[in-house]
Amino acid sequence: MNHKELVDHVSASLFKKSRKLESRKSWLAMRNYLQQLNDEQLNAILKDSA
């Protein structure tokens, strides 16, 4: 899985877990933050959100 796919997967998982849609501004802020993380950090978030 490449970095972009991992960011997509983590953000989808986090939104699914929260069960609510955030504003577009906050969604973009979260995506920007996730894109700055490395793959190990993203995998850790994904593991914790499962």
ZALOVO-316894 format. One record per atom (N, C-alpha, C, O): residue number from 1; residue in three letters; x, y, z; atom name. Coordinates in steps of 0.1 Angstrom, whole numbers. Example, Ala and Ser with C-alpha at 12.3 -4.5 7.8 and 13.67 -1.06 7.14 Angstrom:
REM ZALOVO-316894
+-----+-----+-------+-------+-------+------+
:   n : res :    px :    py :    pz : atom :
+-----+-----+-------+-------+-------+------+
:   1 : ALA :   132 :   -57 :    78 :    N :
:   1 : ALA :   123 :   -45 :    78 :   CA :
:   1 : ALA :   132 :   -33 :    78 :    C :
:   1 : ALA :   142 :   -33 :    85 :    O :
:   2 : SER :   128 :   -22 :    71 :    N :
:   2 : SER :   137 :   -11 :    71 :   CA :
:   2 : SER :   129 :     0 :    79 :    C :
:   2 : SER :   134 :    11 :    80 :    O :
+-----+-----+-------+-------+-------+------+
REM end
This chain:
REM ZALOVO-316894
+-----+-----+-------+-------+-------+------+
:   n : res :    px :    py :    pz : atom :
+-----+-----+-------+-------+-------+------+
:   1 : MET :     9 :   -12 :     0 :    N :
:   1 : MET :     0 :     0 :     0 :   CA :
:   1 : MET :     9 :    12 :     0 :    C :
:   1 : MET :    18 :    14 :     8 :    O :
:   2 : ASN :     7 :    21 :    -9 :    N :
:   2 : ASN :    15 :    33 :   -10 :   CA :
:   2 : ASN :    10 :    43 :     1 :    C :
:   2 : ASN :     0 :    41 :     7 :    O :
:   3 : HIS :    18 :    54 :     2 :    N :
:   3 : HIS :    15 :    64 :    13 :   CA :
:   3 : HIS :     1 :    70 :    11 :    C :
:   3 : HIS :    -6 :    72 :    21 :    O :
:   4 : LYS :    -3 :    74 :    -1 :    N :
:   4 : LYS :   -16 :    80 :    -3 :   CA :
:   4 : LYS :   -27 :    71 :     1 :    C :
:   4 : LYS :   -37 :    75 :     7 :    O :
:   5 : GLU :   -26 :    58 :    -3 :    N :
:   5 : GLU :   -36 :    48 :     0 :   CA :
:   5 : GLU :   -37 :    46 :    15 :    C :
:   5 : GLU :   -48 :    44 :    20 :    O :
:   6 : LEU :   -26 :    46 :    22 :    N :
:   6 : LEU :   -26 :    45 :    36 :   CA :
:   6 : LEU :   -32 :    57 :    43 :    C :
:   6 : LEU :   -40 :    55 :    52 :    O :
:   7 : VAL :   -30 :    69 :    38 :    N :
:   7 : VAL :   -36 :    81 :    44 :   CA :
:   7 : VAL :   -51 :    80 :    42 :    C :
:   7 : VAL :   -59 :    83 :    51 :    O :
:   8 : ASP :   -56 :    75 :    30 :    N :
:   8 : ASP :   -70 :    74 :    27 :   CA :
:   8 : ASP :   -76 :    63 :    36 :    C :
:   8 : ASP :   -87 :    66 :    41 :    O :
:   9 : HIS :   -69 :    53 :    38 :    N :
:   9 : HIS :   -75 :    42 :    47 :   CA :
:   9 : HIS :   -76 :    46 :    61 :    C :
:   9 : HIS :   -86 :    44 :    68 :    O :
:  10 : VAL :   -66 :    53 :    66 :    N :
:  10 : VAL :   -66 :    58 :    80 :   CA :
:  10 : VAL :   -77 :    68 :    82 :    C :
:  10 : VAL :   -84 :    68 :    92 :    O :
:  11 : SER :   -78 :    78 :    73 :    N :
:  11 : SER :   -89 :    88 :    74 :   CA :
:  11 : SER :  -102 :    82 :    73 :    C :
:  11 : SER :  -111 :    86 :    81 :    O :
:  12 : ALA :  -104 :    72 :    64 :    N :
:  12 : ALA :  -118 :    66 :    63 :   CA :
:  12 : ALA :  -121 :    58 :    76 :    C :
:  12 : ALA :  -132 :    58 :    81 :    O :
:  13 : SER :  -111 :    52 :    82 :    N :
:  13 : SER :  -112 :    44 :    94 :   CA :
:  13 : SER :  -116 :    53 :   106 :    C :
:  13 : SER :  -125 :    50 :   113 :    O :
:  14 : LEU :  -109 :    64 :   107 :    N :
:  14 : LEU :  -112 :    74 :   118 :   CA :
:  14 : LEU :  -126 :    80 :   116 :    C :
:  14 : LEU :  -133 :    81 :   126 :    O :
:  15 : PHE :  -130 :    83 :   104 :    N :
:  15 : PHE :  -144 :    88 :   103 :   CA :
:  15 : PHE :  -154 :    78 :   105 :    C :
:  15 : PHE :  -165 :    81 :   110 :    O :
:  16 : LYS :  -152 :    65 :   101 :    N :
:  16 : LYS :  -161 :    55 :   103 :   CA :
:  16 : LYS :  -163 :    52 :   118 :    C :
:  16 : LYS :  -174 :    50 :   123 :    O :
:  17 : LYS :  -152 :    53 :   126 :    N :
:  17 : LYS :  -152 :    51 :   140 :   CA :
:  17 : LYS :  -160 :    62 :   147 :    C :
:  17 : LYS :  -167 :    60 :   157 :    O :
:  18 : SER :  -158 :    74 :   143 :    N :
:  18 : SER :  -164 :    86 :   149 :   CA :
:  18 : SER :  -179 :    86 :   146 :    C :
:  18 : SER :  -187 :    93 :   153 :    O :
:  19 : ARG :  -183 :    80 :   134 :    N :
:  19 : ARG :  -197 :    80 :   130 :   CA :
:  19 : ARG :  -203 :    94 :   128 :    C :
:  19 : ARG :  -215 :    95 :   129 :    O :
:  20 : LYS :  -195 :   103 :   124 :    N :
:  20 : LYS :  -201 :   116 :   121 :   CA :
:  20 : LYS :  -192 :   123 :   111 :    C :
:  20 : LYS :  -180 :   121 :   110 :    O :
:  21 : LEU :  -198 :   131 :   103 :    N :
:  21 : LEU :  -190 :   138 :    93 :   CA :
:  21 : LEU :  -186 :   152 :    99 :    C :
:  21 : LEU :  -194 :   159 :   105 :    O :
:  22 : GLU :  -174 :   155 :    97 :    N :
:  22 : GLU :  -168 :   167 :   102 :   CA :
:  22 : GLU :  -170 :   178 :    91 :    C :
:  22 : GLU :  -173 :   174 :    79 :    O :
:  23 : SER :  -167 :   190 :    94 :    N :
:  23 : SER :  -167 :   200 :    84 :   CA :
:  23 : SER :  -156 :   198 :    74 :    C :
:  23 : SER :  -146 :   191 :    77 :    O :
:  24 : ARG :  -157 :   203 :    62 :    N :
:  24 : ARG :  -147 :   201 :    52 :   CA :
:  24 : ARG :  -133 :   206 :    56 :    C :
:  24 : ARG :  -123 :   201 :    54 :    O :
:  25 : LYS :  -134 :   218 :    63 :    N :
:  25 : LYS :  -122 :   224 :    68 :   CA :
:  25 : LYS :  -114 :   215 :    78 :    C :
:  25 : LYS :  -102 :   213 :    77 :    O :
:  26 : SER :  -121 :   209 :    87 :    N :
:  26 : SER :  -115 :   200 :    97 :   CA :
:  26 : SER :  -110 :   187 :    90 :    C :
:  26 : SER :  -100 :   181 :    94 :    O :
:  27 : TRP :  -118 :   182 :    80 :    N :
:  27 : TRP :  -114 :   170 :    73 :   CA :
:  27 : TRP :  -101 :   173 :    66 :    C :
:  27 : TRP :   -92 :   164 :    66 :    O :
:  28 : LEU :  -100 :   184 :    59 :    N :
:  28 : LEU :   -88 :   187 :    52 :   CA :
:  28 : LEU :   -76 :   189 :    62 :    C :
:  28 : LEU :   -65 :   185 :    58 :    O :
:  29 : ALA :   -78 :   195 :    73 :    N :
:  29 : ALA :   -68 :   196 :    83 :   CA :
:  29 : ALA :   -63 :   183 :    88 :    C :
:  29 : ALA :   -51 :   181 :    89 :    O :
:  30 : MET :   -72 :   174 :    90 :    N :
:  30 : MET :   -68 :   160 :    94 :   CA :
:  30 : MET :   -60 :   153 :    83 :    C :
:  30 : MET :   -50 :   147 :    86 :    O :
:  31 : ARG :   -65 :   155 :    71 :    N :
:  31 : ARG :   -58 :   148 :    59 :   CA :
:  31 : ARG :   -43 :   154 :    58 :    C :
:  31 : ARG :   -34 :   147 :    55 :    O :
:  32 : ASN :   -42 :   167 :    59 :    N :
:  32 : ASN :   -29 :   173 :    58 :   CA :
:  32 : ASN :   -20 :   168 :    69 :    C :
:  32 : ASN :    -8 :   165 :    67 :    O :
:  33 : TYR :   -25 :   167 :    81 :    N :
:  33 : TYR :   -17 :   161 :    92 :   CA :
:  33 : TYR :   -13 :   147 :    89 :    C :
:  33 : TYR :    -1 :   143 :    91 :    O :
:  34 : LEU :   -22 :   139 :    85 :    N :
:  34 : LEU :   -19 :   125 :    82 :   CA :
:  34 : LEU :    -9 :   123 :    71 :    C :
:  34 : LEU :     0 :   114 :    71 :    O :
:  35 : GLN :    -9 :   132 :    61 :    N :
:  35 : GLN :     1 :   132 :    50 :   CA :
:  35 : GLN :    15 :   135 :    55 :    C :
:  35 : GLN :    24 :   131 :    48 :    O :
:  36 : GLN :    16 :   141 :    66 :    N :
:  36 : GLN :    29 :   145 :    71 :   CA :
:  36 : GLN :    36 :   133 :    79 :    C :
:  36 : GLN :    48 :   133 :    82 :    O :
:  37 : LEU :    27 :   123 :    83 :    N :
:  37 : LEU :    32 :   112 :    91 :   CA :
:  37 : LEU :    39 :   102 :    82 :    C :
:  37 : LEU :    36 :   101 :    70 :    O :
:  38 : ASN :    48 :    94 :    88 :    N :
:  38 : ASN :    54 :    83 :    80 :   CA :
:  38 : ASN :    45 :    71 :    80 :    C :
:  38 : ASN :    35 :    70 :    88 :    O :
:  39 : ASP :    48 :    61 :    72 :    N :
:  39 : ASP :    40 :    49 :    71 :   CA :
:  39 : ASP :    39 :    41 :    84 :    C :
:  39 : ASP :    28 :    36 :    87 :    O :
:  40 : GLU :    49 :    41 :    92 :    N :
:  40 : GLU :    48 :    34 :   105 :   CA :
:  40 : GLU :    39 :    41 :   114 :    C :
:  40 : GLU :    31 :    34 :   121 :    O :
:  41 : GLN :    39 :    54 :   115 :    N :
:  41 : GLN :    29 :    62 :   123 :   CA :
:  41 : GLN :    15 :    60 :   118 :    C :
:  41 : GLN :     6 :    58 :   127 :    O :
:  42 : LEU :    13 :    60 :   105 :    N :
:  42 : LEU :    -1 :    57 :   100 :   CA :
:  42 : LEU :    -6 :    43 :   103 :    C :
:  42 : LEU :   -17 :    42 :   107 :    O :
:  43 : ASN :     3 :    34 :   102 :    N :
:  43 : ASN :    -1 :    20 :   106 :   CA :
:  43 : ASN :    -4 :    19 :   120 :    C :
:  43 : ASN :   -13 :    11 :   124 :    O :
:  44 : ALA :     3 :    26 :   129 :    N :
:  44 : ALA :     0 :    26 :   143 :   CA :
:  44 : ALA :   -14 :    32 :   146 :    C :
:  44 : ALA :   -21 :    26 :   154 :    O :
:  45 : ILE :   -17 :    43 :   139 :    N :
:  45 : ILE :   -30 :    49 :   141 :   CA :
:  45 : ILE :   -41 :    40 :   136 :    C :
:  45 : ILE :   -51 :    38 :   143 :    O :
:  46 : LEU :   -39 :    33 :   125 :    N :
:  46 : LEU :   -48 :    24 :   119 :   CA :
:  46 : LEU :   -51 :    12 :   129 :    C :
:  46 : LEU :   -62 :     8 :   131 :    O :
:  47 : LYS :   -40 :     7 :   134 :    N :
:  47 : LYS :   -41 :    -4 :   144 :   CA :
:  47 : LYS :   -49 :     0 :   156 :    C :
:  47 : LYS :   -57 :    -7 :   161 :    O :
:  48 : ASP :   -46 :    12 :   161 :    N :
:  48 : ASP :   -53 :    17 :   173 :   CA :
:  48 : ASP :   -68 :    20 :   171 :    C :
:  48 : ASP :   -76 :    19 :   180 :    O :
:  49 : SER :   -71 :    24 :   158 :    N :
:  49 : SER :   -85 :    27 :   155 :   CA :
:  49 : SER :   -94 :    15 :   152 :    C :
:  49 : SER :  -106 :    16 :   152 :    O :
:  50 : ALA :   -88 :     4 :   151 :    N :
:  50 : ALA :   -95 :    -9 :   148 :   CA :
:  50 : ALA :  -101 :   -15 :   160 :    C :
:  50 : ALA :  -108 :   -25 :   159 :    O :
+-----+-----+-------+-------+-------+------+
REM end
